[in-house]
Amino acid sequence: MVQGAFAQAFFEHEERFKDDIAKVQTWRTALREVANLKGWHLLDRFEAQLIQDIVGEIWKKLNYAFFEDTEDLVGIKSRVKHLESCLAIGSNDVRIIGVLGMGGIDEICEAEALTDDEALHLLSLKAFKKDHPPEGYVELSIDVVEYTKGLPLAIQIMGSFLFSRSINQWKSTLIRIKEFLERAIHQALKISYDGLHETEKKIFLYIACFFNHEDKNSVVKKLDYLGLYPAIGLEVLASSVDA
């Protein structure tokens, strides 16, 4: 039986997600399972050794969950390797790593740019659903990568816009974006973005950057794993678009 602060929290969740009580029940079940987990025994070991064992076990689980479904997240593996090098797994010293999140629309343009190969790969996935541009689109794709300066969000938007379009339409679009790219992307995002709750903002950014054109069930699972309540968040975003 859930009691105290947890009981109050679940009561509030049930009120908020009254149309999806099954989800709240899964949280109850998960909490119960966690509460029943056995602890780690220190025995005759030093505390530092016990902590190292715990961190190692958690790291293995997180690694498995993270790399299980990241094939389409262009450029992410090299950045994870860089983060791992900063963590210096296996060393005996203590390190604190700060990770800057995506707090607002103005911070997106400060994101680390993809390499040319990564940018071309990402554009191909979004515009052609392939790892590489088909014949006749290679030079046009390189031009798009050049104009977007390797910014993941800009490439995502352009790739989605150019999906299933003809070579002539690509050429016409390229002529336009030479002049209006930055303003068009910024305005298209800002129209409804500012009015969203922080959770919906994160969902919007994840979909725009990583999950566009993916199967809905797959996206819901990923967002749920990230703790972003997609059942209600996606509905809010859909209604915002319809409005």
C-alpha positions in Angstrom: 0.0 0.0 0.0 1.4 3.4 -1.1 1.3 5.9 1.8 2.4 9.4 2.8 3.9 11.7 0.1 3.8 8.9 -2.5 0.1 8.4 -2.0 -0.5 12.1 -2.4 1.6 12.1 -5.6 -0.3 9.2 -7.1 -3.6 10.9 -6.2 -2.6 13.9 -8.1 -1.4 11.8 -11.1 -4.7 10.0 -11.2 -6.5 13.4 -11.4 -4.1 14.6 -14.1 -4.2 11.4 -16.1 -7.8 10.4 -15.5 -8.1 9.3 -19.1 -5.1 7.1 -18.9 -5.3 5.4 -15.5 -3.5 2.4 -16.9 -0.3 4.4 -17.1 -0.6 5.5 -13.5 -1.0 1.8 -12.5 2.2 0.9 -14.3 3.9 3.6 -12.2 2.5 2.0 -9.1 3.7 -1.4 -10.1 7.2 0.0 -10.9 7.4 1.7 -7.5 6.3 -1.5 -5.8 9.0 -3.5 -7.7 11.6 -1.0 -6.8 10.6 -1.1 -3.1 11.0 -4.9 -3.1 14.5 -4.8 -4.6 17.2 -6.2 -2.3 19.9 -3.8 -1.2 23.6 -4.1 -1.6 25.5 -5.5 1.4 28.8 -3.9 2.4 30.1 -7.0 4.2 33.9 -6.6 4.7 34.5 -4.3 1.7 35.3 -0.6 1.8 32.4 1.7 1.0 34.3 3.1 -2.0 34.5 -0.4 -3.5 30.7 -1.0 -2.9 29.9 2.4 -4.6 32.1 1.5 -7.5 30.3 -1.8 -8.0 26.9 -0.1 -7.8 27.9 2.6 -10.4 29.3 -0.1 -12.7 26.1 -2.1 -12.5 23.9 1.0 -13.2 26.2 2.0 -16.0 25.8 -1.4 -17.8 22.0 -1.1 -17.5 22.0 2.5 -18.8 24.3 1.6 -21.7 22.1 -1.2 -22.8 18.9 0.9 -22.6 20.6 3.8 -24.4 22.3 1.9 -27.3 19.4 -0.4 -27.9 17.5 2.0 -30.2 19.8 4.9 -31.3 20.7 3.8 -34.8 18.9 6.8 -36.3 20.3 9.4 -33.9 22.9 10.8 -36.2 26.1 11.9 -34.5 25.1 10.8 -31.1 27.6 8.0 -30.6 30.6 10.1 -31.1 29.2 12.6 -28.6 28.5 9.9 -26.1 32.0 8.6 -26.5 33.3 12.1 -25.7 31.1 12.3 -22.6 32.4 8.9 -21.5 36.0 10.1 -21.9 35.1 13.1 -19.6 33.7 10.7 -17.0 36.9 8.6 -17.1 35.2 5.4 -16.1 37.5 3.2 -14.1 39.5 6.0 -12.6 39.7 6.6 -8.9 39.1 10.3 -8.8 35.8 12.1 -8.5 34.3 14.1 -11.4 31.3 16.3 -11.9 30.0 16.7 -15.4 27.6 19.5 -16.3 25.2 18.9 -19.3 23.5 21.9 -20.8 19.9 21.1 -21.7 17.7 22.6 -24.4 16.0 25.3 -22.3 14.6 27.5 -25.1 14.4 28.3 -28.7 17.2 30.8 -28.7 19.6 28.1 -27.4 19.1 25.8 -30.3 21.2 27.8 -32.7 24.1 27.4 -30.3 24.0 23.6 -30.5 27.1 21.9 -31.7 27.1 21.5 -35.5 27.3 18.1 -37.1 30.2 17.2 -39.4 29.5 17.3 -43.1 29.1 13.6 -43.3 26.8 13.4 -40.3 24.7 16.3 -41.6 24.4 14.6 -45.0 23.4 11.4 -43.3 20.8 13.1 -41.2 19.3 14.9 -44.2 19.2 11.7 -46.2 17.3 9.9 -43.4 14.7 12.6 -43.3 14.4 13.5 -47.0 14.9 10.0 -48.5 14.6 7.5 -45.7 18.0 6.2 -46.8 21.5 6.5 -45.5 22.7 8.4 -48.7 21.0 10.7 -51.2 19.9 8.9 -54.4 21.4 9.7 -57.8 20.5 13.2 -59.0 20.1 14.6 -55.4 23.7 14.4 -54.2 24.8 17.9 -55.1 21.5 19.4 -54.0 21.8 17.6 -50.6 25.3 18.9 -50.2 24.0 22.5 -50.9 21.3 22.1 -48.2 23.9 20.9 -45.7 26.1 23.9 -46.5 23.2 26.4 -46.1 22.0 24.9 -42.8 25.6 25.0 -41.5 25.3 21.6 -39.9 22.7 22.6 -37.4 20.7 19.4 -36.5 17.3 21.2 -36.1 17.6 23.1 -39.3 18.5 19.9 -41.2 15.6 18.1 -39.7 13.2 20.7 -40.7 14.6 21.0 -44.3 14.7 17.2 -44.7 11.2 16.8 -43.6 10.0 19.6 -45.9 11.9 18.2 -48.9 10.6 14.6 -48.3 9.1 13.1 -51.6 9.7 16.3 -53.6 11.1 16.4 -57.1 14.5 17.6 -58.2 12.9 20.8 -59.6 11.2 21.4 -56.3 14.5 20.9 -54.5 16.2 23.5 -56.7 13.4 26.0 -56.2 13.6 25.5 -52.4 17.3 26.0 -52.4 16.9 29.3 -54.2 14.5 30.5 -51.5 16.4 29.3 -48.5 19.5 31.2 -49.5 17.7 34.3 -48.5 15.1 33.2 -46.0 16.4 30.1 -44.3 17.1 31.4 -40.8 14.0 33.6 -40.6 11.7 30.8 -41.9 13.0 28.2 -39.5 12.9 30.5 -36.5 9.4 31.8 -37.3 8.0 28.3 -38.0 9.1 27.1 -34.6 8.3 30.1 -32.6 4.7 30.5 -33.6 3.4 27.9 -31.1 6.5 27.0 -29.2 6.5 29.8 -26.7 3.1 28.9 -25.4 3.9 25.3 -24.6 4.5 23.8 -21.2 8.2 22.8 -20.6 7.3 19.1 -21.0 5.6 19.7 -24.4 8.6 21.8 -25.5 10.9 18.9 -24.8 8.6 16.5 -26.7 8.5 18.9 -29.6 12.3 19.2 -29.8 12.9 15.5 -29.5 10.4 14.8 -32.3 11.8 17.6 -34.5 15.4 16.5 -33.9 15.3 12.8 -33.7 11.9 11.1 -34.2 10.2 12.8 -37.2 8.4 10.4 -39.6 9.0 7.5 -37.1 6.3 5.0 -36.1 4.1 6.6 -33.5 4.3 3.6 -31.1 8.1 3.7 -31.2 8.1 7.4 -30.5 5.7 7.0 -27.6 7.9 4.4 -26.0 11.0 6.5 -26.3 9.3 9.6 -24.9 7.8 7.5 -22.1 11.3 6.2 -21.3 12.5 9.8 -21.0 9.7 10.6 -18.5 7.9 13.1 -20.8 4.3 11.7 -20.5 3.7 11.4 -24.2 0.1 10.2 -23.9 -1.0 13.7 -22.9 1.9 15.7 -24.4 1.4 14.5 -28.0 -2.3 15.3 -27.7 -1.4 18.9 -26.5 1.0 19.3 -29.4 -1.5 18.0 -32.0 -4.2 20.4 -30.7 -1.7 23.2 -30.9 -1.0 22.4 -34.6 -4.7 22.2 -35.4 -5.3 25.5 -33.7 
